[in-house]
Amino acid sequence: MARLYPNDAFEIDSDGQHQDELVTLRHLGEMLPDDYSVFHSLHWSHAGKSSVRFGEIDFVVVNRSGDVLVIEQKNGSLEETEEGLMKCYGPDRKALSSQIQRNIGNIRDKFKKQHGRDATLDVDYLIYCPDYRVVSVNAAGVDACRLVDKASKGELAERIQRLLGPGSCVDVGLTDRVLNFFAHKFHVAPDIGTFVKAQRQNYIRMLEGLGEVIDKLEFTPFRLRVVGTAGCGKTQLTLRQ
């Protein structure tokens, strides 16, 4: 069984906006072996010189080698035009090939930016349209073997394994970097300087109150004996007197 990210995707979709994609996610989780990790509804951002680009990928499948397969799922009807497959959003039309190539290009650039100029991300793609039967494919940006329609949707998991393969654990470090990249993971560490400064301020604030109380006491000719644990401020109180 494939590993799914997020693992609570079936619980958090309370408004039902991703029901069609969740059906696919459940199918991939059950039909793909544990060589694969499947990310659903992956959001990405990429900062350029003058603007920030945003996007979303329906599914990203990663094998044991860190190789990536991007899946764009389009439910409902499509249009086959001279420019290729089109999805209509009201009066607007978007070419599937342009959309998926844009996603691939941006996540490659983002990965290289975060892991160095020599870092490469091996990315392939697949277009999945479970409600539409494609009659013909005549577009430079879409390959027939990378398109699964209504007639072949039962072969989705098989097609993924054919395109991506199980991979191997030769470079575990690369695979971990790829998985962490798509899981949006980051590491944080405490700033020691800030921690020490806060402790010093807290120590002084507590000591000032004790010193003010001691200053107001009269013991002549007697002396005040202060007993306390290590670090409570006995030495600083003595120096103040």
SVG drawing of the C-alpha trace seen along z (x, -y; Angstrom):
<svg xmlns="http://www.w3.org/2000/svg" viewBox="-19 -51 49 54">
<polyline fill="none" stroke="black" stroke-width="0.4" points="0.0,0.0 1.4,-3.4 2.1,-6.1 -0.4,-9.0 0.3,-12.6 -1.6,-14.1 -2.6,-10.9 -5.8,-12.5 -7.0,-13.8 -10.2,-11.8 -11.1,-13.5 -10.3,-17.1 -12.3,-17.5 -15.5,-18.4 -17.0,-20.6 -16.6,-17.8 -14.7,-20.0 -12.2,-17.3 -14.5,-14.2 -13.4,-13.2 -9.8,-13.5 -10.2,-11.6 -11.7,-8.7 -8.5,-8.7 -6.3,-9.0 -8.0,-6.1 -7.5,-4.0 -3.8,-4.9 -3.3,-4.1 -4.8,-0.7 -3.4,0.3 0.1,-1.1 2.7,0.8 4.7,-0.7 7.5,-1.7 5.5,-4.9 4.5,-8.0 1.5,-9.9 1.0,-13.6 -2.5,-15.1 -3.4,-18.7 0.2,-20.0 0.5,-23.7 3.7,-25.4 5.1,-28.9 8.1,-30.3 9.5,-33.8 10.9,-35.5 12.7,-38.8 9.5,-40.9 6.6,-38.6 5.6,-35.4 4.0,-32.6 1.5,-30.2 0.0,-26.9 -1.5,-23.5 -0.8,-20.0 -3.5,-17.4 -1.1,-14.5 2.6,-13.9 3.9,-10.3 7.5,-9.7 9.3,-6.3 12.2,-5.0 14.8,-6.7 13.2,-10.1 11.9,-10.1 8.7,-12.1 5.4,-11.7 3.1,-14.7 -0.6,-13.8 -3.1,-16.4 -6.7,-15.2 -9.5,-16.8 -13.1,-15.8 -16.0,-16.7 -16.0,-17.4 -13.0,-18.5 -12.5,-20.1 -10.2,-18.6 -8.9,-21.5 -6.1,-22.1 -4.1,-23.4 -4.7,-20.2 -6.9,-19.3 -8.7,-22.2 -10.6,-22.5 -13.3,-25.2 -13.7,-27.3 -16.7,-29.5 -15.6,-31.7 -11.9,-30.8 -10.2,-27.8 -6.9,-26.4 -4.7,-24.0 -3.8,-20.9 -0.4,-20.6 0.6,-24.2 -0.7,-23.8 1.2,-20.7 4.4,-21.9 4.1,-25.1 3.8,-23.1 6.7,-20.9 9.0,-23.9 8.2,-25.8 8.8,-22.9 12.0,-22.1 13.2,-25.7 12.1,-25.8 13.9,-22.5 17.1,-23.8 16.8,-27.1 16.5,-25.4 19.1,-22.7 21.7,-24.3 22.3,-24.7 23.5,-21.2 20.3,-19.7 18.1,-18.0 14.5,-16.7 13.6,-13.9 9.9,-14.7 7.5,-13.0 3.8,-13.6 0.4,-12.0 -3.0,-13.5 -6.0,-11.7 -9.5,-12.5 -11.8,-9.8 -15.1,-11.3 -13.9,-11.9 -12.9,-9.5 -10.2,-11.0 -10.8,-10.3 -7.5,-11.5 -4.3,-13.1 -2.6,-15.5 -0.6,-18.0 3.1,-18.6 2.8,-18.9 0.9,-15.7 2.0,-12.1 -0.6,-9.4 1.0,-7.0 0.8,-9.7 -2.9,-10.2 -5.5,-8.0 -9.1,-8.6 -12.5,-7.1 -11.8,-4.0 -8.5,-3.2 -9.0,-4.6 -8.9,-1.1 -5.2,-1.0 -4.2,-4.2 -2.1,-2.5 -0.5,-0.2 0.3,-3.1 1.9,-5.0 4.2,-2.0 5.1,-1.7 6.1,-5.3 7.8,-5.7 9.0,-2.3 9.6,-1.3 13.1,-2.9 15.8,-1.8 17.3,-3.1 20.7,-3.8 20.7,-7.5 18.6,-7.6 19.6,-11.2 18.2,-12.3 14.9,-10.5 14.6,-12.1 15.2,-15.6 12.6,-15.0 10.0,-13.7 10.7,-16.5 10.4,-19.0 6.9,-17.9 5.9,-17.5 6.8,-21.1 9.1,-20.2 11.6,-22.5 13.9,-22.4 14.2,-25.1 16.8,-25.6 16.8,-27.8 18.8,-31.0 21.2,-30.7 21.9,-34.4 18.2,-35.3 17.7,-32.6 20.6,-33.8 19.5,-37.4 15.9,-36.5 17.3,-34.5 19.5,-37.4 16.6,-39.8 14.4,-37.5 17.2,-37.0 17.7,-40.7 14.0,-41.4 13.6,-38.8 16.7,-40.0 15.6,-43.7 12.5,-42.8 14.5,-40.9 17.1,-43.6 14.5,-46.3 12.9,-44.3 16.3,-43.7 17.3,-47.4 14.2,-48.4 15.0,-46.2 16.8,-47.5 19.0,-45.0 21.5,-47.1 23.3,-45.8 22.2,-42.4 22.9,-40.9 20.6,-39.3 21.4,-35.7 20.1,-34.7 19.7,-31.0 18.8,-29.9 19.6,-27.4 22.3,-27.8 21.6,-30.5 18.9,-32.3 20.9,-35.5 22.7,-35.4 26.1,-36.5 24.5,-39.4 22.6,-40.5 25.8,-40.5 27.6,-42.6 24.7,-45.0 25.0,-45.6"/>
</svg>
